[in-house]
Amino acid sequence: MLTSPADSATDVPTSATFTWEASATASNYRIQIAEDYVFHLIQTDNASLTSTTFVVGTELKPTTKYFWHLVAINAGGGSNWSETRSFTTGIAVGINENDFVQSTFEIVPNPFNESTQIKFSIAERNLVSVTIFDLLGRKISNLLDDELSPGEYSLNFDNSPSLINNNSMLLCRLQIGNRVYVKKMIYLP
């Protein structure tokens, strides 16, 4: 049974995480992600998965409709393909290393378990927001939304079980003016 992304989900991150329920007899799984329902335009085809989670290695195209399904495999062969689900990716946000001429952005330590520091600098006065999301795009915490002067800043993000809810990977979104940067944060319970 496919669990995530949900069927017809929208605004799925371009570095999406796929999850499904385990099959008692499977030794591994094969996932296919395509831009068409009949799987002619395959983006990903991976048959060596041993867990029930898959994170896309090559980012998917933004604002694109995709289809996915999988098959459970054991020594006797493969099962039938699962039902096919669709999802649409959201607008891509990312980090362009060339953008760091005027701004820096780091998360220390990362991975973290109790707390982590989100450090950044800005070269000119600007509106700045720092928001933490889970991989499904749900807002976990809004740490900052203010106009800041040029300088270096550090924000503390504390481990709060009510906020993290067993998410092992989070996304930290830093927006400075109209520039958006996103970094993965790995939480180790």
SESEVO-313652 format. One record per residue (C-alpha): y, x, z; residue in one letter; residue number from 0. Coordinates in steps of 0.2 Angstrom, whole numbers. Each point is the difference from the previous one (the first is absolute). Layout:
<recs>
<rec><c2>Y</c2><c1>X</c1><c3>Z</c3><resn>a</resn><resi>NUM</resi></rec>
...
</recs>
This chain:
<recs>
<rec><c2>0</c2><c1>0</c1><c3>0</c3><resn>m</resn><resi>0</resi></rec>
<rec><c2>17</c2><c1>7</c1><c3>-5</c3><resn>l</resn><resi>1</resi></rec>
<rec><c2>13</c2><c1>0</c1><c3>13</c3><resn>t</resn><resi>2</resi></rec>
<rec><c2>15</c2><c1>9</c1><c3>-5</c3><resn>s</resn><resi>3</resi></rec>
<rec><c2>11</c2><c1>-1</c1><c3>-10</c3><resn>p</resn><resi>4</resi></rec>
<rec><c2>-2</c2><c1>-19</c1><c3>1</c3><resn>a</resn><resi>5</resi></rec>
<rec><c2>-2</c2><c1>-10</c1><c3>-16</c3><resn>d</resn><resi>6</resi></rec>
<rec><c2>16</c2><c1>-2</c1><c3>-10</c3><resn>s</resn><resi>7</resi></rec>
<rec><c2>10</c2><c1>11</c1><c3>13</c3><resn>a</resn><resi>8</resi></rec>
<rec><c2>17</c2><c1>5</c1><c3>-5</c3><resn>t</resn><resi>9</resi></rec>
<rec><c2>11</c2><c1>16</c1><c3>4</c3><resn>d</resn><resi>10</resi></rec>
<rec><c2>-16</c2><c1>10</c1><c3>3</c3><resn>v</resn><resi>11</resi></rec>
<rec><c2>5</c2><c1>19</c1><c3>2</c3><resn>p</resn><resi>12</resi></rec>
<rec><c2>-3</c2><c1>11</c1><c3>-15</c3><resn>t</resn><resi>13</resi></rec>
<rec><c2>-11</c2><c1>11</c1><c3>12</c3><resn>s</resn><resi>14</resi></rec>
<rec><c2>-10</c2><c1>-15</c1><c3>5</c3><resn>a</resn><resi>15</resi></rec>
<rec><c2>-15</c2><c1>0</c1><c3>12</c3><resn>t</resn><resi>16</resi></rec>
<rec><c2>-15</c2><c1>-11</c1><c3>-4</c3><resn>f</resn><resi>17</resi></rec>
<rec><c2>-12</c2><c1>-6</c1><c3>13</c3><resn>t</resn><resi>18</resi></rec>
<rec><c2>-16</c2><c1>-11</c1><c3>-1</c3><resn>w</resn><resi>19</resi></rec>
<rec><c2>-14</c2><c1>-5</c1><c3>12</c3><resn>e</resn><resi>20</resi></rec>
<rec><c2>-15</c2><c1>11</c1><c3>1</c3><resn>a</resn><resi>21</resi></rec>
<rec><c2>-17</c2><c1>-4</c1><c3>-8</c3><resn>s</resn><resi>22</resi></rec>
<rec><c2>-15</c2><c1>4</c1><c3>12</c3><resn>a</resn><resi>23</resi></rec>
<rec><c2>-10</c2><c1>8</c1><c3>-14</c3><resn>t</resn><resi>24</resi></rec>
<rec><c2>14</c2><c1>9</c1><c3>-10</c3><resn>a</resn><resi>25</resi></rec>
<rec><c2>0</c2><c1>19</c1><c3>1</c3><resn>s</resn><resi>26</resi></rec>
<rec><c2>16</c2><c1>1</c1><c3>-10</c3><resn>n</resn><resi>27</resi></rec>
<rec><c2>12</c2><c1>-11</c1><c3>-10</c3><resn>y</resn><resi>28</resi></rec>
<rec><c2>8</c2><c1>0</c1><c3>-17</c3><resn>r</resn><resi>29</resi></rec>
<rec><c2>18</c2><c1>-7</c1><c3>-2</c3><resn>i</resn><resi>30</resi></rec>
<rec><c2>9</c2><c1>-4</c1><c3>-16</c3><resn>q</resn><resi>31</resi></rec>
<rec><c2>18</c2><c1>-3</c1><c3>-2</c3><resn>i</resn><resi>32</resi></rec>
<rec><c2>7</c2><c1>-6</c1><c3>-17</c3><resn>a</resn><resi>33</resi></rec>
<rec><c2>15</c2><c1>-7</c1><c3>-8</c3><resn>e</resn><resi>34</resi></rec>
<rec><c2>-10</c2><c1>-14</c1><c3>-8</c3><resn>d</resn><resi>35</resi></rec>
<rec><c2>-13</c2><c1>-13</c1><c3>6</c3><resn>y</resn><resi>36</resi></rec>
<rec><c2>-14</c2><c1>7</c1><c3>-11</c3><resn>v</resn><resi>37</resi></rec>
<rec><c2>2</c2><c1>18</c1><c3>6</c3><resn>f</resn><resi>38</resi></rec>
<rec><c2>4</c2><c1>8</c1><c3>-17</c3><resn>h</resn><resi>39</resi></rec>
<rec><c2>16</c2><c1>8</c1><c3>6</c3><resn>l</resn><resi>40</resi></rec>
<rec><c2>-7</c2><c1>9</c1><c3>16</c3><resn>i</resn><resi>41</resi></rec>
<rec><c2>12</c2><c1>9</c1><c3>11</c3><resn>q</resn><resi>42</resi></rec>
<rec><c2>-13</c2><c1>6</c1><c3>13</c3><resn>t</resn><resi>43</resi></rec>
<rec><c2>-20</c2><c1>0</c1><c3>-1</c3><resn>d</resn><resi>44</resi></rec>
<rec><c2>-7</c2><c1>9</c1><c3>15</c3><resn>n</resn><resi>45</resi></rec>
<rec><c2>-19</c2><c1>-2</c1><c3>4</c3><resn>a</resn><resi>46</resi></rec>
<rec><c2>-1</c2><c1>13</c1><c3>15</c3><resn>s</resn><resi>47</resi></rec>
<rec><c2>8</c2><c1>-10</c1><c3>14</c3><resn>l</resn><resi>48</resi></rec>
<rec><c2>-10</c2><c1>0</c1><c3>16</c3><resn>t</resn><resi>49</resi></rec>
<rec><c2>12</c2><c1>-10</c1><c3>11</c3><resn>s</resn><resi>50</resi></rec>
<rec><c2>7</c2><c1>-17</c1><c3>-2</c3><resn>t</resn><resi>51</resi></rec>
<rec><c2>18</c2><c1>7</c1><c3>-3</c3><resn>t</resn><resi>52</resi></rec>
<rec><c2>7</c2><c1>7</c1><c3>-15</c3><resn>f</resn><resi>53</resi></rec>
<rec><c2>18</c2><c1>7</c1><c3>-2</c3><resn>v</resn><resi>54</resi></rec>
<rec><c2>6</c2><c1>2</c1><c3>-18</c3><resn>v</resn><resi>55</resi></rec>
<rec><c2>2</c2><c1>19</c1><c3>-4</c3><resn>g</resn><resi>56</resi></rec>
<rec><c2>11</c2><c1>-2</c1><c3>-15</c3><resn>t</resn><resi>57</resi></rec>
<rec><c2>14</c2><c1>-13</c1><c3>3</c3><resn>e</resn><resi>58</resi></rec>
<rec><c2>-1</c2><c1>-16</c1><c3>-9</c3><resn>l</resn><resi>59</resi></rec>
<rec><c2>14</c2><c1>-6</c1><c3>-11</c3><resn>k</resn><resi>60</resi></rec>
<rec><c2>14</c2><c1>-10</c1><c3>8</c3><resn>p</resn><resi>61</resi></rec>
<rec><c2>2</c2><c1>-19</c1><c3>-3</c3><resn>t</resn><resi>62</resi></rec>
<rec><c2>-17</c2><c1>0</c1><c3>-9</c3><resn>t</resn><resi>63</resi></rec>
<rec><c2>-14</c2><c1>-13</c1><c3>2</c3><resn>k</resn><resi>64</resi></rec>
<rec><c2>-17</c2><c1>8</c1><c3>3</c3><resn>y</resn><resi>65</resi></rec>
<rec><c2>-18</c2><c1>-7</c1><c3>2</c3><resn>f</resn><resi>66</resi></rec>
<rec><c2>-13</c2><c1>8</c1><c3>12</c3><resn>w</resn><resi>67</resi></rec>
<rec><c2>-18</c2><c1>-2</c1><c3>4</c3><resn>h</resn><resi>68</resi></rec>
<rec><c2>-14</c2><c1>10</c1><c3>7</c3><resn>l</resn><resi>69</resi></rec>
<rec><c2>-19</c2><c1>2</c1><c3>0</c3><resn>v</resn><resi>70</resi></rec>
<rec><c2>-11</c2><c1>6</c1><c3>15</c3><resn>a</resn><resi>71</resi></rec>
<rec><c2>-13</c2><c1>14</c1><c3>-5</c3><resn>i</resn><resi>72</resi></rec>
<rec><c2>-16</c2><c1>5</c1><c3>8</c3><resn>n</resn><resi>73</resi></rec>
<rec><c2>-16</c2><c1>10</c1><c3>-6</c3><resn>a</resn><resi>74</resi></rec>
<rec><c2>-6</c2><c1>-16</c1><c3>-9</c3><resn>g</resn><resi>75</resi></rec>
<rec><c2>16</c2><c1>-1</c1><c3>-10</c3><resn>g</resn><resi>76</resi></rec>
<rec><c2>16</c2><c1>-10</c1><c3>1</c3><resn>g</resn><resi>77</resi></rec>
<rec><c2>3</c2><c1>-18</c1><c3>5</c3><resn>s</resn><resi>78</resi></rec>
<rec><c2>10</c2><c1>-12</c1><c3>-12</c3><resn>n</resn><resi>79</resi></rec>
<rec><c2>19</c2><c1>3</c1><c3>-1</c3><resn>w</resn><resi>80</resi></rec>
<rec><c2>9</c2><c1>-9</c1><c3>14</c3><resn>s</resn><resi>81</resi></rec>
<rec><c2>13</c2><c1>-14</c1><c3>-4</c3><resn>e</resn><resi>82</resi></rec>
<rec><c2>15</c2><c1>7</c1><c3>-9</c3><resn>t</resn><resi>83</resi></rec>
<rec><c2>16</c2><c1>-1</c1><c3>9</c3><resn>r</resn><resi>84</resi></rec>
<rec><c2>18</c2><c1>3</c1><c3>-7</c3><resn>s</resn><resi>85</resi></rec>
<rec><c2>16</c2><c1>7</c1><c3>8</c3><resn>f</resn><resi>86</resi></rec>
<rec><c2>17</c2><c1>6</c1><c3>-5</c3><resn>t</resn><resi>87</resi></rec>
<rec><c2>8</c2><c1>16</c1><c3>5</c3><resn>t</resn><resi>88</resi></rec>
<rec><c2>18</c2><c1>0</c1><c3>7</c3><resn>g</resn><resi>89</resi></rec>
<rec><c2>15</c2><c1>11</c1><c3>-5</c3><resn>i</resn><resi>90</resi></rec>
<rec><c2>-5</c2><c1>18</c1><c3>2</c3><resn>a</resn><resi>91</resi></rec>
<rec><c2>9</c2><c1>10</c1><c3>13</c3><resn>v</resn><resi>92</resi></rec>
<rec><c2>-4</c2><c1>18</c1><c3>3</c3><resn>g</resn><resi>93</resi></rec>
<rec><c2>6</c2><c1>17</c1><c3>3</c3><resn>i</resn><resi>94</resi></rec>
<rec><c2>7</c2><c1>11</c1><c3>-13</c3><resn>n</resn><resi>95</resi></rec>
<rec><c2>0</c2><c1>18</c1><c3>7</c3><resn>e</resn><resi>96</resi></rec>
<rec><c2>16</c2><c1>4</c1><c3>-11</c3><resn>n</resn><resi>97</resi></rec>
<rec><c2>10</c2><c1>-13</c1><c3>10</c3><resn>d</resn><resi>98</resi></rec>
<rec><c2>-1</c2><c1>11</c1><c3>16</c3><resn>f</resn><resi>99</resi></rec>
<rec><c2>15</c2><c1>10</c1><c3>-6</c3><resn>v</resn><resi>100</resi></rec>
<rec><c2>12</c2><c1>-12</c1><c3>10</c3><resn>q</resn><resi>101</resi></rec>
<rec><c2>-13</c2><c1>-8</c1><c3>12</c3><resn>s</resn><resi>102</resi></rec>
<rec><c2>-15</c2><c1>6</c1><c3>10</c3><resn>t</resn><resi>103</resi></rec>
<rec><c2>-14</c2><c1>-12</c1><c3>7</c3><resn>f</resn><resi>104</resi></rec>
<rec><c2>-15</c2><c1>5</c1><c3>11</c3><resn>e</resn><resi>105</resi></rec>
<rec><c2>-12</c2><c1>-7</c1><c3>13</c3><resn>i</resn><resi>106</resi></rec>
<rec><c2>-5</c2><c1>11</c1><c3>14</c3><resn>v</resn><resi>107</resi></rec>
<rec><c2>-14</c2><c1>0</c1><c3>6</c3><resn>p</resn><resi>108</resi></rec>
<rec><c2>-10</c2><c1>-9</c1><c3>-14</c3><resn>n</resn><resi>109</resi></rec>
<rec><c2>-14</c2><c1>-5</c1><c3>4</c3><resn>p</resn><resi>110</resi></rec>
<rec><c2>6</c2><c1>-6</c1><c3>17</c3><resn>f</resn><resi>111</resi></rec>
<rec><c2>-8</c2><c1>-10</c1><c3>14</c3><resn>n</resn><resi>112</resi></rec>
<rec><c2>13</c2><c1>-3</c1><c3>14</c3><resn>e</resn><resi>113</resi></rec>
<rec><c2>17</c2><c1>2</c1><c3>-10</c3><resn>s</resn><resi>114</resi></rec>
<rec><c2>8</c2><c1>8</c1><c3>-14</c3><resn>t</resn><resi>115</resi></rec>
<rec><c2>17</c2><c1>6</c1><c3>-5</c3><resn>q</resn><resi>116</resi></rec>
<rec><c2>8</c2><c1>-6</c1><c3>-17</c3><resn>i</resn><resi>117</resi></rec>
<rec><c2>12</c2><c1>13</c1><c3>-4</c3><resn>k</resn><resi>118</resi></rec>
<rec><c2>13</c2><c1>-1</c1><c3>-15</c3><resn>f</resn><resi>119</resi></rec>
<rec><c2>17</c2><c1>7</c1><c3>-5</c3><resn>s</resn><resi>120</resi></rec>
<rec><c2>13</c2><c1>-7</c1><c3>-11</c3><resn>i</resn><resi>121</resi></rec>
<rec><c2>14</c2><c1>9</c1><c3>-9</c3><resn>a</resn><resi>122</resi></rec>
<rec><c2>13</c2><c1>-14</c1><c3>0</c3><resn>e</resn><resi>123</resi></rec>
<rec><c2>5</c2><c1>-16</c1><c3>9</c3><resn>r</resn><resi>124</resi></rec>
<rec><c2>-12</c2><c1>-14</c1><c3>-5</c3><resn>n</resn><resi>125</resi></rec>
<rec><c2>-10</c2><c1>-15</c1><c3>5</c3><resn>l</resn><resi>126</resi></rec>
<rec><c2>-17</c2><c1>5</c1><c3>7</c3><resn>v</resn><resi>127</resi></rec>
<rec><c2>-15</c2><c1>-10</c1><c3>5</c3><resn>s</resn><resi>128</resi></rec>
<rec><c2>-17</c2><c1>6</c1><c3>6</c3><resn>v</resn><resi>129</resi></rec>
<rec><c2>-14</c2><c1>-13</c1><c3>0</c3><resn>t</resn><resi>130</resi></rec>
<rec><c2>-19</c2><c1>2</c1><c3>4</c3><resn>i</resn><resi>131</resi></rec>
<rec><c2>-12</c2><c1>-11</c1><c3>-10</c3><resn>f</resn><resi>132</resi></rec>
<rec><c2>-19</c2><c1>-1</c1><c3>-1</c3><resn>d</resn><resi>133</resi></rec>
<rec><c2>-9</c2><c1>2</c1><c3>-16</c3><resn>l</resn><resi>134</resi></rec>
<rec><c2>0</c2><c1>-18</c1><c3>-4</c3><resn>l</resn><resi>135</resi></rec>
<rec><c2>19</c2><c1>1</c1><c3>0</c3><resn>g</resn><resi>136</resi></rec>
<rec><c2>3</c2><c1>-9</c1><c3>17</c3><resn>r</resn><resi>137</resi></rec>
<rec><c2>15</c2><c1>6</c1><c3>10</c3><resn>k</resn><resi>138</resi></rec>
<rec><c2>-6</c2><c1>8</c1><c3>16</c3><resn>i</resn><resi>139</resi></rec>
<rec><c2>17</c2><c1>6</c1><c3>7</c3><resn>s</resn><resi>140</resi></rec>
<rec><c2>18</c2><c1>2</c1><c3>-6</c3><resn>n</resn><resi>141</resi></rec>
<rec><c2>5</c2><c1>16</c1><c3>9</c3><resn>l</resn><resi>142</resi></rec>
<rec><c2>18</c2><c1>2</c1><c3>-8</c3><resn>l</resn><resi>143</resi></rec>
<rec><c2>12</c2><c1>-10</c1><c3>-11</c3><resn>d</resn><resi>144</resi></rec>
<rec><c2>17</c2><c1>7</c1><c3>2</c3><resn>d</resn><resi>145</resi></rec>
<rec><c2>14</c2><c1>10</c1><c3>-9</c3><resn>e</resn><resi>146</resi></rec>
<rec><c2>-2</c2><c1>19</c1><c3>5</c3><resn>l</resn><resi>147</resi></rec>
<rec><c2>11</c2><c1>15</c1><c3>-2</c3><resn>s</resn><resi>148</resi></rec>
<rec><c2>-6</c2><c1>16</c1><c3>-8</c3><resn>p</resn><resi>149</resi></rec>
<rec><c2>-12</c2><c1>9</c1><c3>11</c3><resn>g</resn><resi>150</resi></rec>
<rec><c2>-18</c2><c1>2</c1><c3>6</c3><resn>e</resn><resi>151</resi></rec>
<rec><c2>-9</c2><c1>-14</c1><c3>9</c3><resn>y</resn><resi>152</resi></rec>
<rec><c2>-16</c2><c1>-3</c1><c3>10</c3><resn>s</resn><resi>153</resi></rec>
<rec><c2>-8</c2><c1>-17</c1><c3>4</c3><resn>l</resn><resi>154</resi></rec>
<rec><c2>-15</c2><c1>-2</c1><c3>12</c3><resn>n</resn><resi>155</resi></rec>
<rec><c2>-14</c2><c1>-12</c1><c3>-6</c3><resn>f</resn><resi>156</resi></rec>
<rec><c2>-11</c2><c1>-4</c1><c3>15</c3><resn>d</resn><resi>157</resi></rec>
<rec><c2>-18</c2><c1>-5</c1><c3>-1</c3><resn>n</resn><resi>158</resi></rec>
<rec><c2>0</c2><c1>-18</c1><c3>5</c3><resn>s</resn><resi>159</resi></rec>
<rec><c2>-17</c2><c1>-9</c1><c3>-2</c3><resn>p</resn><resi>160</resi></rec>
<rec><c2>9</c2><c1>-17</c1><c3>-3</c3><resn>s</resn><resi>161</resi></rec>
<rec><c2>10</c2><c1>8</c1><c3>-14</c3><resn>l</resn><resi>162</resi></rec>
<rec><c2>-14</c2><c1>11</c1><c3>-8</c3><resn>i</resn><resi>163</resi></rec>
<rec><c2>-15</c2><c1>-12</c1><c3>2</c3><resn>n</resn><resi>164</resi></rec>
<rec><c2>-13</c2><c1>13</c1><c3>-5</c3><resn>n</resn><resi>165</resi></rec>
<rec><c2>9</c2><c1>5</c1><c3>-16</c3><resn>n</resn><resi>166</resi></rec>
<rec><c2>-5</c2><c1>18</c1><c3>-3</c3><resn>s</resn><resi>167</resi></rec>
<rec><c2>13</c2><c1>3</c1><c3>-14</c3><resn>m</resn><resi>168</resi></rec>
<rec><c2>18</c2><c1>-6</c1><c3>0</c3><resn>l</resn><resi>169</resi></rec>
<rec><c2>14</c2><c1>2</c1><c3>-12</c3><resn>l</resn><resi>170</resi></rec>
<rec><c2>17</c2><c1>6</c1><c3>6</c3><resn>c</resn><resi>171</resi></rec>
<rec><c2>14</c2><c1>-6</c1><c3>-12</c3><resn>r</resn><resi>172</resi></rec>
<rec><c2>17</c2><c1>10</c1><c3>1</c3><resn>l</resn><resi>173</resi></rec>
<rec><c2>14</c2><c1>-8</c1><c3>-10</c3><resn>q</resn><resi>174</resi></rec>
<rec><c2>16</c2><c1>10</c1><c3>-2</c3><resn>i</resn><resi>175</resi></rec>
<rec><c2>12</c2><c1>-10</c1><c3>-10</c3><resn>g</resn><resi>176</resi></rec>
<rec><c2>-9</c2><c1>-5</c1><c3>-15</c3><resn>n</resn><resi>177</resi></rec>
<rec><c2>-13</c2><c1>14</c1><c3>1</c3><resn>r</resn><resi>178</resi></rec>
<rec><c2>-17</c2><c1>-5</c1><c3>7</c3><resn>v</resn><resi>179</resi></rec>
<rec><c2>-13</c2><c1>13</c1><c3>7</c3><resn>y</resn><resi>180</resi></rec>
<rec><c2>-17</c2><c1>-5</c1><c3>7</c3><resn>v</resn><resi>181</resi></rec>
<rec><c2>-12</c2><c1>11</c1><c3>10</c3><resn>k</resn><resi>182</resi></rec>
<rec><c2>-17</c2><c1>-4</c1><c3>6</c3><resn>k</resn><resi>183</resi></rec>
<rec><c2>-3</c2><c1>1</c1><c3>19</c3><resn>m</resn><resi>184</resi></rec>
<rec><c2>-17</c2><c1>2</c1><c3>7</c3><resn>i</resn><resi>185</resi></rec>
<rec><c2>-4</c2><c1>-7</c1><c3>17</c3><resn>y</resn><resi>186</resi></rec>
<rec><c2>-15</c2><c1>7</c1><c3>9</c3><resn>l</resn><resi>187</resi></rec>
<rec><c2>-5</c2><c1>-11</c1><c3>15</c3><resn>p</resn><resi>188</resi></rec>
</recs>
